[in-house]
Amino acid sequence: MKPVAYLSYTLFCTVFTGCGIEGKSPNEPTKCALKARPERMIEGFTWQLLEDTNSYFVQYIALPRVNKIDSNRKNKEIIDFVEAQHVMKYELTNTEEYFLLHLLTDSNSFEQGDCGTFWLEGGFVFYKNEQLTAYINLGCGYSQWLFHPENKLTRTGNLNEHGFWKIQALLDNINKRKSEQP
């Protein structure tokens, strides 16, 4: 009989990862062949812990920091940078995907309000079966989140202090993992 921890991990991998999980460790990025930005997203996505979460794949895109207004970002969304060469792209690990999904479905991490003028700094792109399903534009020091489609669990998409510390921990983990790679 398998130990409970192994069964929990197996269930976790089966439920919260996307492409090819057989034999993966919880900190190994999921690999999927991503297609170019489609004309439209797959219909029917809702921001919940999904029954079919095992068919989703998440990518984090970080735009370069700039000290002045960059007209290349004006009226853009994170999906406009999926194929860009000058941005950093990270495939989330199983653990990171799970952590992000819990943040996105926890209304206690968000509050009413906005930051004023939204300035795109990065985002998360969700794929199902290699097709764009949903995305989140991150801006205003990563405290303002604009969801497509809308996520009613997050009020207006403004992270509160609790949520901000959670996303900072996730991004720190992604950055640490990337800096450790050769």
N, C-alpha and C positions, 0 to 999 in steps of 0.2 A: 504494500500500500504506500502511496506517495505521501510525503509529509504535507501538512496543511499549507505551509508557506509556499511549497512548489505548486500546489493546486491553485492557490490564490494568484500566484504569478502567472500561471498558465491561463487562468480565466482573465486576468488583467490584460495579457497580450492578445488574447482572442477578442476581447471586447473593445479595446481602446487603440488598436493599431490598424494600419492600412494594408500595405502591400508586402507579401512574403514575410511572415513572422517566424517561420519554422526555425527553431534553434537560436533565436535572437536573444541577446542579453537585454535587460531593461534600459541600458544606456547606449545602445547601438541605434543609429538613425535608421528609419525606415527608408528604403529606396523605392522610388516609383519613377517611371518615365513621365515627365510632365509635358502636357501639350501646350501649345501657344494659347494666348488669351482667346477664348471663344467669343462669338458675337453676343451670346447671352449665357446666363448661368442656368444650371439645372434647376428646375422648378421644385418646390416643395420642401426646401430646407428649413428647419426650425432650430433655434438655439436651445437645445435640451441635451441631456445625456441620452444619446440616441440608441435605439435598440440595435441599429446596424452600424454602430460606430467603428466596427472592425473594417469597414470598407472605406474609411476616411484617412486622409493623409494631410498633414499640416506643414506648411513652410513659413518660416519667419524671414522677412526681408527688412534689412536695415539700410536706410538711406544715409549717405555721407553727411556728417555735420557740416553746416555752413554758418558763417557769421553774418550773412546778409541775405536779403530776399533773393531767392533763386527762381527766376521766371520759369524754369523747367518743371517746377513743382506746382505752379499755379493751376488751380482747377484740375489737378490730377488725383488719381486714386492709386492705391498700392498695386493694383493689378496692371497699371500702366508700366510698372517696373519689373514685371515677372521675367522678361527676357533681356533686361538691361545688363550690360557688362560692368558698369561702374558701381553696382550695389553689392552688398554682402547678402548672400542667401544661405539660410541654415535649414536643414531638415530636422524637425523635432524628433527626439527619441520617444519611445513609448511612454516613459515616465514624464517627459515634458508635455506630451500631448494630453495625458491624463490630468496633469496639474493645470494646464490651460483650460481644459473643458470644465474642470471644477470651478475655476475662477469665473468663467463665462456664465455659469449657471447658478452662481451665488449672488443673489441680489444684495446681500450685506456688504459686498465689496464696492458697490456703486452708490452714488448719490445724485440728487438733482443739481443742475447747474452746467455751465460750460466755461471755457477758458477765454471766450471772445473770438478773435480771429484764429481759425484753425490753421495750423502749419503742419503739413505731412512730414513725419519723421521716420515712419516705418509701418509695418503691418504684418498681419497673418493672413495666409491664403489657404483655404480649405479645398481639397479635391476629393471627389468620390469617383472611383473607377477612372482615374486620370482626367476627369472633367472638372472644371471649376464649379464649385458648389456655393461657396460663400467667402467673404473676406472682411477684414477689419482694418480700417485706416487708423493709425495711431499718431497723435500729435500733441502739441502743447506739453512738451516734456514727458510724453507717454502717459499723461493723465486723462486725456480726452480720447474716447474710442468711438468711432463711427462704424456701425455694423451694417453690412449688406448681405442678406436682408436684415431688417430691423430686429433687434433683440430686446423684447419688452422686459426681460428680467433685469436689464441694466439701467432702467430709468432713462436718463438722457445720455448715458455713456460716460459720465464723469466718475473716475475712480476716486474713492475716498482713501483715507490714510491706510486703512486695513488692506484694501485692494492694491494700492500703490506698492506696499511692501511685498505683497505676493508677486506682482509682476516684476518687481526689481529682482527678487530671488530667482525667478525663472530666467530672466535675461542674463543675470550674473552667471547662472549655471550654463547657459548656452555659450556665453563668451569664454568661460573657463574651459569648457570642452573644446571649443574651437582653437584656443591658444595652446592647448596641449597636443594638438595634432601636428604631425611633421610637415 
